[in-house]
Amino acid sequence: NVDLLVFATPAVAIPEIARDFPGPWRLLPQTDGHLGRRMDQAFATCRQLGYRRTILVGTDLCDLDATDLEAAFAELVRAPVVLGPAADGGFYLVGLRPVSHLAFHPKTWGTSSVYARTRAAFGA
């Protein structure tokens, strides 16, 4: 049993997005800023809404399926952080249980070291 939350930008477009893409999800405004800031805010919003385990994925993952998400949620029972490594050195999925500090503020995104730096920041 999961809830789907979609963080969209610009916020003024959310009614149009909801009309054009109705679905079993809740649309919420995405904050401005770099990718880490947007992820940090999405996790904060989920915590404020009372979610105990949250997984973020991008919208460009055509081959992600339910078993990937089930495995990530299962891992979050055992570990506070789960990262799905991408072939380019980044990650395609990040999941968190509530933590006091998020590590989404590296100096650069889109490099081959993003996955390794993020794992290290979480102590994983």
Order of alpha helices (4+ residues) and beta strands (2+ residues): beta-alpha-beta-alpha-beta-alpha-beta-beta-alpha
